[in-house]
């Protein structure tokens, strides 16, 4: 597996206090102050296709084009290009207090206001969770239940990382502590009440080379790197629906993608092909047309994670051409079928900015469409029910004003000059 993620996986699992560099906010007495009323003038605003001049006000943290009775401040955007804030659909860097404070600040500094953390233990997240999701901090959604086999991913990563962290772990100690070990329907029955007790909004299930599930469990070199029995997925989906959560499926191969779609998963966390497994061929990562059609019909969201392939390519440079070809082929056919795409990097220390650049290099969609997927589709798909990712009457007043047009130059995404979140001015340069 990817070495840069090993320590991240263990840090995400090991209990820890709130980061020392992230003190709680001062407890002011009385009701919170209202967000200032802002007048936002002189910007070129992205409407999902092009930039055009618009004039907005931010009132009580919401956008309106109706002039309010009182204006506290006027922000002249000076012709800058204005986009909704970015969203990271697949990350693992806010799952533990060891580094949550630093990573949360990194998100905001990069103009990434929304992140989905696809693992994490409720007890670890609880000490600092309330400090997230404020106007001045990143909004985070967590998958708080991770289901895999007793010899499944991320067990090997956890065990490999335990030594450097000064902890001795056995597989028995790791199971049902850092992830839920599920090998059978009986395991699911025995453990489901504890899984459901956390009231998760998202539940993640690990699928890895599910077409060879039984054979792979007999290969010692794959111990801790396998996935769950694919036959369990429909029942897991049924139970997930029963607690009002979404089912996120980690998919490695095209067969895993099919299991996830046929089983009823809401989100597929990886586009197949971020690596070529040692017992697989490039063809094992090409999604068939019927499964793509089913994904479109059932409203499945697919998170791209193409940037994550760089770790496999660094280890095996000879796989670059096959990985790139599979990505181009799969994305083009998914897009043509109308499958919903979200951008996520799954790159600890990286971000969705890396994913945007990675997808752009594949030349699989026009730059304006890529910008729409990054700023509108991804936040709306991963944070359903929120009025985010677009500029319209009543939308959350969150925006980034850039020096430059990102349709012409993606580097403009790194030149944020004004940032507003929920009506509060975060900074300007």
C-alpha positions as CSV (number, residue, x, y, z in Angstrom):
1,X,0.0,0.0,0.0
2,X,1.0,3.7,-0.2
3,X,3.8,4.3,2.3
4,X,3.0,8.1,2.8
5,X,-0.4,6.9,4.1
6,X,0.9,4.4,6.7
7,X,1.4,6.8,9.5
8,X,-1.7,8.7,8.6
9,X,-3.7,5.5,8.9
10,X,-2.4,4.8,12.4
11,X,-2.7,8.4,13.5
12,X,-6.3,8.3,12.4
13,X,-6.9,5.3,14.6
14,X,-4.9,5.9,17.7
15,X,-6.7,7.8,20.5
16,X,-5.2,11.2,21.4
17,X,-6.0,14.5,23.0
18,X,-6.9,17.6,21.1
19,X,-3.8,19.0,19.4
20,X,-1.8,21.3,21.8
21,X,-1.6,24.0,19.1
22,X,-5.4,24.2,18.7
23,X,-6.8,25.7,21.9
24,X,-10.6,26.0,22.2
25,X,-12.1,29.4,21.4
26,X,-12.5,31.9,24.2
27,X,-16.0,31.3,25.9
28,X,-17.7,34.7,25.3
29,X,-20.8,35.2,27.4
30,X,-24.1,36.0,25.8
31,X,-25.4,35.2,22.3
32,X,-23.0,35.0,19.3
33,X,-22.5,38.1,17.3
34,X,-24.3,38.3,14.0
35,X,-22.3,38.1,10.8
36,X,-21.7,41.6,9.3
37,X,-23.8,42.7,6.3
38,X,-21.5,42.9,3.3
39,X,-21.8,44.5,-0.1
40,X,-19.8,42.5,-2.7
41,X,-19.1,44.5,-5.8
42,X,-16.9,44.4,-8.9
43,X,-16.5,40.7,-9.3
44,X,-16.7,38.2,-12.2
45,X,-18.8,35.4,-10.7
46,X,-18.7,31.7,-11.9
47,X,-22.2,30.5,-12.8
48,X,-21.1,26.9,-13.5
49,X,-20.1,27.5,-17.1
50,X,-18.7,31.1,-17.5
51,X,-17.7,34.1,-15.4
52,X,-20.0,37.1,-15.6
53,X,-20.4,40.3,-13.6
54,X,-22.8,40.1,-10.6
55,X,-23.5,42.1,-7.5
56,X,-24.3,40.4,-4.2
57,X,-24.9,41.2,-0.6
58,X,-24.2,38.9,2.3
59,X,-26.9,39.2,5.0
60,X,-27.0,36.8,8.0
61,X,-24.5,34.6,6.3
62,X,-26.6,34.2,3.1
63,X,-26.4,35.7,-0.4
64,X,-29.1,38.1,-1.7
65,X,-29.3,40.5,-4.5
66,X,-31.9,42.6,-2.6
67,X,-30.2,45.6,-1.0
68,X,-30.4,45.4,2.8
69,X,-31.3,48.4,5.0
70,X,-27.9,48.4,6.6
71,X,-24.5,47.7,5.0
72,X,-21.5,47.2,7.4
73,X,-18.8,46.9,4.9
74,X,-18.3,47.1,1.1
75,X,-15.8,44.7,-0.5
76,X,-14.6,45.7,-3.9
77,X,-13.6,42.5,-5.7
78,X,-11.8,44.6,-8.3
79,X,-12.6,42.5,-11.3
80,X,-11.4,39.3,-9.7
81,X,-12.8,35.9,-10.7
82,X,-15.1,34.6,-8.0
83,X,-15.8,30.9,-7.4
84,X,-17.5,28.8,-4.7
85,X,-15.0,27.4,-2.2
86,X,-13.4,24.0,-3.0
87,X,-14.4,20.7,-1.5
88,X,-12.2,17.6,-0.8
89,X,-14.3,14.4,-1.2
90,X,-11.8,11.9,0.0
91,X,-9.3,12.6,2.8
92,X,-7.9,11.1,6.0
93,X,-6.1,14.1,7.7
94,X,-8.7,15.3,10.2
95,X,-9.3,12.0,11.9
96,X,-7.2,12.5,14.9
97,X,-6.2,15.3,17.2
98,X,-2.4,14.7,16.6
99,X,-2.6,16.8,13.4
100,X,-6.2,18.0,13.1
101,X,-5.4,21.6,14.0
102,X,-2.7,22.1,11.5
103,X,-4.6,20.3,8.7
104,X,-7.8,22.3,9.4
105,X,-5.8,25.5,9.0
106,X,-4.2,24.2,5.8
107,X,-7.6,23.5,4.3
108,X,-8.8,27.1,4.9
109,X,-5.5,28.6,3.6
110,X,-6.0,26.7,0.3
111,X,-9.6,27.8,-0.1
112,X,-10.9,24.3,0.7
113,X,-13.9,24.9,3.0
114,X,-15.4,21.4,2.9
115,X,-13.8,18.0,3.5
116,X,-15.0,14.4,3.7
117,X,-13.0,12.2,6.0
118,X,-13.5,8.6,5.0
119,X,-12.6,6.9,8.3
120,X,-12.3,7.9,11.9
121,X,-13.4,6.8,15.3
122,X,-16.1,8.7,17.1
123,X,-14.2,8.9,20.4
124,X,-11.2,10.3,18.6
125,X,-13.1,12.9,16.7
126,X,-15.3,14.0,19.6
127,X,-12.8,16.3,21.5
128,X,-12.4,18.7,18.6
129,X,-15.4,18.1,16.3
130,X,-17.3,21.1,17.6
131,X,-14.4,23.4,16.6
132,X,-14.9,22.4,13.0
133,X,-17.8,23.6,10.9
134,X,-17.6,27.2,12.2
135,X,-17.5,30.2,9.9
136,X,-13.7,30.4,10.4
137,X,-12.9,26.7,10.2
138,X,-13.3,23.9,7.7
139,X,-16.6,22.0,7.5
140,X,-15.9,18.2,7.9
141,X,-18.1,15.2,7.3
142,X,-16.9,11.9,8.7
143,X,-17.4,8.2,8.0
144,X,-17.4,6.9,11.5
145,X,-17.7,3.2,10.8
146,X,-15.2,1.3,8.7
147,X,-16.0,-2.3,7.9
148,X,-13.5,-4.8,6.5
149,X,-12.4,-8.4,6.8
150,X,-10.4,-9.8,9.7
151,X,-7.5,-9.9,7.4
152,X,-8.5,-6.8,5.4
153,X,-7.3,-3.3,4.8
154,X,-6.3,-1.2,6.8
155,X,-5.0,-3.9,9.1
156,X,-1.6,-4.2,7.5
157,X,-1.2,-0.4,7.5
158,X,-2.0,-0.2,11.2
159,X,0.3,-3.0,12.2
160,X,3.2,-1.7,10.0
161,X,2.9,1.7,11.5
162,X,2.5,0.6,15.2
163,X,6.3,0.2,15.8
164,X,7.3,3.7,14.7
165,X,4.5,5.1,16.9
166,X,5.9,3.2,19.9
167,X,2.9,0.8,20.2
168,X,2.9,-2.9,19.9
169,X,-0.2,-4.3,18.3
170,X,-1.5,-7.7,17.4
171,X,-4.1,-8.3,14.8
172,X,-6.5,-9.3,17.6
173,X,-6.0,-6.0,19.4
174,X,-6.5,-4.0,16.2
175,X,-9.7,-5.6,15.1
176,X,-12.9,-4.0,16.3
177,X,-10.7,-1.2,17.8
178,X,-9.5,0.6,14.7
179,X,-12.1,-0.9,12.3
180,X,-14.9,-3.4,12.4
181,X,-13.9,-6.9,11.6
182,X,-16.7,-8.5,9.6
183,X,-16.2,-11.9,8.0
184,X,-19.8,-13.2,8.0
185,X,-23.5,-12.4,8.5
186,X,-23.1,-13.6,12.1
187,X,-20.3,-11.0,12.7
188,X,-22.6,-8.4,11.3
189,X,-25.4,-9.4,13.6
190,X,-23.2,-9.5,16.6
191,X,-21.6,-6.1,16.1
192,X,-24.2,-4.0,14.3
193,X,-25.8,-2.6,17.4
194,X,-22.5,-1.1,18.4
195,X,-21.9,0.2,14.9
196,X,-25.3,1.8,14.8
197,X,-24.9,3.3,18.4
198,X,-22.5,5.9,17.0
199,X,-25.3,7.2,14.7
200,X,-23.0,7.5,11.7
201,X,-24.0,9.6,8.8
202,X,-21.7,7.5,6.5
203,X,-20.5,3.9,6.8
204,X,-17.5,2.7,4.7
205,X,-16.9,-0.8,3.5
206,X,-13.7,-2.1,2.0
207,X,-13.7,-4.0,-1.3
208,X,-10.4,-5.1,-2.7
209,X,-10.1,-7.5,-5.7
210,X,-13.5,-9.0,-4.7
211,X,-13.6,-11.3,-7.7
212,X,-10.7,-13.2,-6.1
213,X,-11.9,-12.8,-2.5
214,X,-11.6,-16.4,-1.4
215,X,-8.3,-17.1,-3.1
216,X,-6.6,-13.9,-1.9
217,X,-7.4,-14.8,1.7
218,X,-5.1,-17.8,1.3
219,X,-2.2,-15.7,0.2
220,X,0.0,-14.8,3.2
221,X,1.5,-11.8,1.3
222,X,-2.0,-10.2,1.2
223,X,-2.7,-10.6,4.9
224,X,-4.1,-7.3,6.1
225,X,-4.6,-6.0,2.6
226,X,-7.8,-7.8,1.6
227,X,-11.4,-6.6,1.5
228,X,-14.8,-7.7,2.9
229,X,-16.8,-10.7,1.5
230,X,-18.6,-9.1,-1.4
231,X,-21.7,-11.2,-0.7
232,X,-22.2,-9.2,2.5
233,X,-22.5,-5.8,0.7
234,X,-26.3,-5.9,0.0
235,X,-27.1,-6.6,3.7
236,X,-24.6,-4.0,4.8
237,X,-26.4,-1.5,2.5
238,X,-29.8,-2.5,3.9
239,X,-28.6,-1.9,7.5
240,X,-26.9,1.3,6.5
241,X,-30.2,2.6,5.1
242,X,-31.9,1.5,8.3
243,X,-29.9,3.9,10.4
244,X,-30.2,6.8,7.9
245,X,-26.6,6.7,6.7
246,X,-24.9,6.6,3.3
247,X,-22.8,3.6,2.3
248,X,-19.3,4.5,0.9
249,X,-17.5,1.7,-0.9
250,X,-13.8,1.6,-1.2
251,X,-13.3,0.0,-4.7
252,X,-10.0,-1.3,-6.0
253,X,-10.9,-3.1,-9.2
254,X,-13.7,-2.9,-11.8
255,X,-15.2,-6.0,-10.1
256,X,-15.3,-4.1,-6.8
257,X,-17.0,-1.2,-8.6
258,X,-19.7,-3.6,-9.9
259,X,-20.2,-5.1,-6.5
260,X,-20.6,-1.6,-5.0
261,X,-23.1,-0.5,-7.6
262,X,-25.1,-3.7,-7.8
263,X,-25.2,-3.9,-4.0
264,X,-26.7,-0.4,-3.6
265,X,-23.7,1.7,-2.5
266,X,-24.3,5.5,-2.5
267,X,-20.7,6.5,-3.2
268,X,-17.7,4.7,-4.7
269,X,-14.7,6.1,-3.0
270,X,-12.1,5.3,-5.7
271,X,-12.2,5.2,-9.4
272,X,-10.6,1.8,-10.1
273,X,-7.1,1.9,-11.3
274,X,-5.0,3.9,-8.8
275,X,-2.7,1.0,-8.9
276,X,-2.2,-2.3,-10.7
277,X,-2.3,-5.1,-8.1
278,X,0.4,-7.7,-8.1
279,X,-2.1,-10.4,-9.1
280,X,-4.1,-8.3,-11.5
281,X,-3.8,-7.1,-15.1
282,X,-4.8,-3.6,-16.5
283,X,-8.0,-5.0,-17.9
284,X,-9.2,-5.8,-14.4
285,X,-9.6,-2.0,-13.8
286,X,-11.8,-1.2,-16.8
287,X,-15.5,-0.7,-15.8
288,X,-17.9,-2.4,-18.1
289,X,-20.6,-0.3,-19.9
290,X,-23.5,-2.1,-18.2
291,X,-22.2,-1.2,-14.7
292,X,-21.6,2.4,-15.8
293,X,-25.2,2.6,-17.0
294,X,-26.4,1.1,-13.7
295,X,-24.4,3.6,-11.7
296,X,-25.9,6.5,-13.7
297,X,-29.4,5.0,-13.3
298,X,-29.0,4.5,-9.5
299,X,-27.5,7.9,-8.8
300,X,-24.1,6.6,-7.6
301,X,-21.4,9.2,-6.9
302,X,-17.9,8.3,-8.0
303,X,-14.9,9.9,-6.3
304,X,-12.0,10.2,-8.7
305,X,-8.8,10.0,-6.6
306,X,-6.6,10.0,-9.7
307,X,-3.9,11.9,-7.8
308,X,-3.4,8.9,-5.5
309,X,-2.0,6.9,-8.3
310,X,1.3,8.7,-8.0
311,X,2.3,6.5,-5.1
312,X,1.9,3.4,-7.1
313,X,3.6,4.9,-10.1
314,X,6.6,5.9,-8.0
315,X,7.0,2.3,-6.9
316,X,6.3,0.8,-10.3
317,X,6.9,3.4,-13.1
318,X,6.1,0.8,-15.7
319,X,2.4,1.0,-14.7
320,X,2.0,4.7,-15.6
321,X,0.8,4.2,-19.1
322,X,-1.8,1.5,-18.1
323,X,-3.1,3.5,-15.1
324,X,-3.4,6.7,-17.3
325,X,-5.2,4.9,-20.1
326,X,-7.7,3.3,-17.7
327,X,-8.4,6.6,-16.0
328,X,-9.1,8.3,-19.3
329,X,-11.3,5.5,-20.6
330,X,-13.3,5.1,-17.4
331,X,-13.8,8.8,-16.8
332,X,-14.8,9.5,-20.4
333,X,-17.5,6.8,-20.3
334,X,-18.7,7.6,-16.8
335,X,-19.1,11.3,-17.9
336,X,-20.8,10.3,-21.2
337,X,-23.3,8.2,-19.2
338,X,-24.1,11.0,-16.8
339,X,-22.6,9.4,-13.7
340,X,-22.1,11.9,-10.9
341,X,-18.4,12.7,-10.3
342,X,-16.8,14.2,-7.2
343,X,-13.1,15.2,-6.8
344,X,-11.1,13.7,-4.0
345,X,-7.4,13.2,-3.7
346,X,-6.9,10.5,-0.9
347,X,-3.4,12.1,-0.6
348,X,-2.2,12.8,2.9
349,X,-0.4,16.1,2.9
350,X,-1.9,16.9,-0.6
351,X,-5.4,18.2,-1.4
352,X,-8.1,18.4,-3.9
353,X,-6.0,21.0,-5.7
354,X,-3.7,18.1,-6.7
355,X,-6.7,16.1,-7.9
356,X,-8.0,19.0,-10.0
357,X,-4.6,19.2,-11.7
358,X,-4.4,15.4,-12.1
359,X,-7.8,15.2,-13.8
360,X,-7.0,18.2,-16.0
361,X,-3.8,16.5,-17.3
362,X,-6.0,13.5,-18.4
363,X,-7.8,15.8,-20.8
364,X,-11.1,14.1,-20.2
365,X,-13.4,17.2,-19.8
366,X,-13.4,20.9,-20.7
367,X,-11.7,23.1,-18.1
368,X,-15.0,24.9,-17.3
369,X,-16.7,21.6,-16.6
370,X,-13.8,20.5,-14.3
371,X,-14.2,23.8,-12.4
372,X,-17.9,23.2,-12.0
373,X,-17.3,19.7,-10.7
374,X,-14.7,21.0,-8.3
375,X,-16.7,24.0,-6.9
376,X,-20.3,22.9,-7.3
377,X,-20.9,19.2,-7.9
378,X,-18.4,17.9,-5.3
379,X,-19.6,20.0,-2.3
380,X,-23.3,19.5,-3.2
381,X,-22.9,15.7,-3.6
382,X,-20.9,15.2,-0.5
383,X,-22.8,17.7,1.7
384,X,-26.4,17.1,0.6
385,X,-29.0,19.5,1.9
386,X,-26.6,22.4,2.1
387,X,-27.1,25.5,0.0
388,X,-23.4,25.6,-1.1
389,X,-21.5,25.3,-4.3
390,X,-23.3,28.0,-6.3
391,X,-24.3,31.6,-6.2
392,X,-28.1,32.1,-5.9
393,X,-30.6,33.8,-3.7
394,X,-30.3,32.3,-0.2
395,X,-27.1,30.4,-0.8
396,X,-24.5,30.4,2.0
397,X,-22.3,33.4,1.5
398,X,-19.1,31.6,0.9
399,X,-16.7,32.5,-1.9
400,X,-13.1,32.8,-3.1
401,X,-11.9,35.7,-5.2
402,X,-9.0,34.8,-7.4
403,X,-6.3,36.7,-9.2
404,X,-6.8,35.2,-12.7
405,X,-9.3,33.1,-14.5
406,X,-8.9,29.4,-13.6
407,X,-10.5,28.3,-16.8
408,X,-7.5,29.8,-18.6
409,X,-5.0,29.1,-15.8
410,X,-5.6,26.5,-13.1
411,X,-2.8,28.2,-11.1
412,X,-5.3,30.9,-10.3
413,X,-6.9,28.5,-7.8
414,X,-3.8,29.0,-5.7
415,X,-4.0,32.8,-5.9
416,X,-6.9,33.5,-3.5
417,X,-7.1,37.2,-2.7
418,X,-10.4,37.4,-0.8
419,X,-12.1,34.6,1.1
420,X,-15.6,34.8,2.7
421,X,-17.2,31.9,4.6
422,X,-20.8,32.1,5.7
423,X,-20.8,35.9,5.5
424,X,-17.5,36.4,7.4
425,X,-14.5,37.9,5.8
426,X,-11.6,35.5,6.4
427,X,-8.9,37.5,4.7
428,X,-7.8,39.5,1.7
429,X,-4.5,40.3,0.0
